[in-house]
Amino acid sequence: MNKFWNFGEPDGPNELRLDGEIASESWWGDEVTPAIFRAELMEHPGDITVWINSPGGDVFAASSIYTALKEHAGRVTVKIEALAASAASIVAMAGDEILIAPTAYMMIHRAATIALGDSDEMRAAARTLDEVDGGIVNLYAMRTGQSADKIERMMKATTWMNAASAVALGFADGMLYSEDAKAQPEQEGTSTESGGTPAGPANSSGPRKAAAARAAAVTFAASATADALIARLKEAGRKPDPKNDQTHDDNARERFALRMKLMQKMGGMK
């Protein structure tokens, strides 16, 4: 059976690896159900380490994994080795402790799906997506301590976070491989949505102050690059939209087509 998860051997370290796309079933028609996942998780009692390297996928499958991990009797440590994007970031929130590699990234955005039918079915699909977004906002706000309004803005902006930004915003508790890196700034870090730089902690000195300065420098560099790219996209061919008085750019159709191809590949609601 093809699965998007891989547990270690029952007599080995309690490790779970989530690699690749998160889905409710495999491409070969084998059912990969929440019941099967929970049954395997029960074979690994006690503390468990969850390694994540995933672009995301099915939000409902991710919710099932999240719930199973939260119900797990042992301590759950999440380690993001490269990427926890979209639905994979939902799974990451299950960690009692969330650690991220200094070269890894997180991404959050609004839910999306493919819908067919008449206008009533389209409106129903939109209402469903609004409810899914609301659930995801609740989760991120509960885990990070950020306000629901702040999280909603970040999701609408499709926010990418490097390791320093993820820690500063509360999406991770610290960086892997560096004790100093866990000394995080008190102010929020940089994301696509926030566009700022983290400030150092008050009354800090020594390694903690140096770590905060390094985190600020890394975050500022990433923010400057992202802001430059975003500015170029915004300035290229944007025009008023008479229907809703908002703006869009000439690349919208191309991005929509690429998004459709991605969702067709991954399947389900994202």
C-alpha positions in Angstrom: 0.0 0.0 0.0 1.3 3.4 -1.0 1.1 5.9 2.0 2.2 9.4 2.5 3.5 8.5 6.0 6.2 6.2 7.2 6.6 5.0 10.7 9.8 3.5 12.0 10.1 -0.1 13.0 8.1 -1.0 16.2 11.3 -1.9 18.0 13.2 1.2 16.8 13.1 4.9 17.5 9.5 6.3 17.6 9.7 8.3 14.4 7.1 9.3 11.9 8.0 10.8 8.6 5.6 12.8 6.4 7.2 13.2 3.0 5.6 14.5 -0.2 1.9 15.2 -0.7 -0.7 14.6 2.0 -3.7 12.7 0.6 -6.7 10.7 1.7 -5.8 7.8 -0.6 -3.0 6.7 -2.9 -3.0 7.1 -6.6 -3.2 3.3 -7.1 -6.7 3.2 -5.5 -5.5 1.7 -2.2 -7.5 3.2 0.7 -5.3 5.1 3.2 -7.8 5.8 5.9 -7.5 7.7 9.2 -8.3 4.3 10.9 -5.2 2.8 9.3 -3.1 5.8 10.4 -4.3 5.6 14.0 -3.7 1.8 14.1 -0.1 2.3 13.1 0.4 5.2 15.5 -0.8 3.0 18.3 2.0 0.6 17.5 4.5 3.3 18.6 3.4 4.3 22.1 5.3 6.9 24.1 7.2 9.9 22.9 7.3 10.4 19.1 9.3 12.6 16.7 7.5 13.7 13.5 9.7 14.8 10.6 7.9 16.9 8.0 8.9 17.7 4.4 5.7 18.3 2.5 4.1 20.8 0.2 0.7 20.0 1.7 -2.4 18.4 0.2 -5.8 17.4 1.5 -6.8 19.5 4.4 -9.1 16.8 5.8 -6.4 14.2 5.8 -4.1 16.7 7.5 -6.8 17.3 10.1 -7.0 13.6 10.8 -3.3 13.3 11.4 -3.3 16.4 13.6 -6.1 15.0 15.8 -4.5 11.6 16.0 -1.2 13.2 17.1 -2.9 15.4 19.7 -4.6 12.3 21.1 -1.3 10.4 21.3 -0.4 9.5 24.8 3.3 10.4 24.5 5.0 13.7 23.8 5.0 14.8 20.2 8.0 16.7 18.8 7.7 18.0 15.3 10.8 18.7 13.3 10.5 20.5 10.0 13.4 19.4 7.9 12.7 21.3 4.6 9.1 22.4 4.1 5.8 22.4 5.9 3.5 24.2 3.5 -0.3 24.4 3.2 -2.0 21.4 4.9 1.4 20.1 6.1 1.6 23.2 8.4 -1.7 22.0 10.0 0.0 18.7 11.0 3.0 20.6 12.3 0.7 22.4 14.8 0.2 19.1 16.6 3.6 19.2 18.1 4.1 19.8 21.8 7.3 21.3 20.6 7.9 22.5 17.0 11.4 22.8 15.8 12.5 24.0 12.3 15.7 23.6 10.4 17.5 26.9 9.7 17.1 26.2 6.0 13.5 25.1 6.2 10.3 27.0 5.4 6.6 27.2 6.4 3.7 28.5 4.2 0.1 29.2 5.0 -2.7 30.2 2.7 -6.5 30.0 2.2 -8.2 26.8 1.3 -8.9 26.0 -2.4 -10.8 23.4 -4.3 -12.2 22.4 -7.7 -16.0 22.7 -8.1 -18.4 21.9 -10.9 -22.0 22.7 -11.3 -24.5 25.6 -11.4 -24.3 28.9 -9.6 -25.9 27.5 -6.5 -23.2 24.8 -6.3 -20.5 27.4 -6.8 -21.8 29.5 -3.9 -22.1 26.4 -1.8 -18.4 25.6 -2.5 -17.4 29.1 -1.6 -19.3 28.8 1.7 -17.6 25.5 2.4 -14.2 27.1 1.8 -15.0 30.0 4.1 -15.8 27.5 6.9 -12.6 25.5 6.2 -10.6 28.8 6.3 -12.3 29.6 9.7 -11.2 26.3 11.1 -7.6 26.8 10.0 -7.5 30.3 11.4 -8.7 29.0 14.8 -5.9 26.4 14.8 -3.1 28.8 13.9 -4.3 31.5 16.3 -4.6 28.9 19.2 -1.1 27.6 18.6 0.8 30.8 17.8 -1.0 33.3 20.1 -1.5 35.6 17.1 -4.9 37.2 16.7 -7.5 35.7 14.3 -7.5 38.8 12.2 -3.7 38.7 11.9 -3.8 35.0 10.9 -6.5 35.7 8.4 -4.5 38.4 6.7 -1.5 36.1 6.5 -3.5 33.4 4.9 -5.0 35.7 2.4 -1.5 37.0 1.5 -0.1 33.4 1.1 2.6 33.9 3.7 6.0 32.2 3.4 8.1 32.1 6.6 11.8 31.2 6.9 12.9 29.6 10.1 13.5 32.9 12.0 10.1 34.3 10.9 8.3 31.0 11.9 9.8 31.2 15.4 9.1 34.9 15.8 5.5 34.5 14.8 4.9 31.5 17.0 4.6 28.9 14.3 7.7 27.2 15.6 9.3 27.1 19.1 12.9 27.1 18.0 15.5 26.2 15.3 17.2 22.8 15.1 20.9 22.4 15.6 21.5 25.6 17.5 20.7 26.3 21.2 21.3 30.0 20.6 18.8 30.1 17.8 16.0 29.3 20.4 16.6 32.8 21.9 13.9 34.3 19.7 13.0 38.0 19.4 9.9 39.3 21.4 8.5 41.2 18.4 7.0 39.4 15.4 9.3 38.4 12.6 9.0 38.8 8.8 6.5 37.2 6.5 5.0 37.9 3.2 2.2 39.6 5.0 4.0 41.5 7.7 7.0 42.7 5.8 9.0 43.8 8.9 12.0 42.7 10.8 12.1 41.3 14.3 13.4 43.4 17.2 15.8 42.0 19.7 14.6 41.0 23.2 14.6 43.6 25.9 17.4 43.5 28.5 19.2 40.7 26.7 23.0 40.2 26.4 25.6 37.7 25.4 24.5 34.7 23.2 20.8 35.6 23.4 21.4 39.1 22.1 23.7 37.8 19.3 21.2 35.1 18.3 18.4 37.7 18.0 20.7 39.9 15.8 21.5 36.9 13.6 17.8 36.1 13.3 17.0 39.7 12.4 19.7 39.8 9.7 18.5 36.5 8.1 14.9 37.6 8.3 15.6 41.1 6.8 17.5 39.6 3.9 14.7 37.2 3.1 12.1 39.9 3.5 13.9 42.3 1.1 14.1 39.6 -1.6 10.4 38.7 -1.2 9.3 42.3 -1.1 11.2 43.1 -4.3 9.6 40.2 -6.2 6.1 41.1 -4.9 6.6 44.7 -5.9 7.5 43.7 -9.5 4.4 41.5 -9.8 2.2 44.3 -8.4 3.6 46.8 -10.8 3.4 44.6 -13.9 0.1 45.1 -15.7 -2.2 45.6 -12.7 -5.6 47.3 -13.6 -8.8 48.1 -11.8 -11.5 45.4 -11.5 -14.8 47.2 -12.1 -16.8 44.3 -10.4 -15.3 44.6 -6.9 -13.1 47.6 -7.1 -10.1 45.5 -6.3 -7.1 44.9 -8.5 -5.6 42.0 -10.3 -2.7 41.5 -12.7 -2.4 40.0 -16.2 -0.8 36.9 -14.9 -4.0 35.8 -13.1 -5.1 33.4 -15.8 -1.7 31.8 -15.9 -1.5 31.4 -12.2 -5.0 30.0 -12.1 -4.2 27.4 -14.7 -1.1 26.4 -12.8 -3.1 26.1 -9.6 -5.7 24.0 -11.4 -3.0 21.6 -12.6 -1.5 21.4 -9.1 -4.8 20.6 -7.5 -5.6 18.0 -10.2 -2.4 16.3 -9.4 -2.8 16.4 -5.7 -6.6 15.9 -5.6 -9.1 17.1 -3.0 -9.4 20.3 -1.1 -6.2 22.3 -0.4 
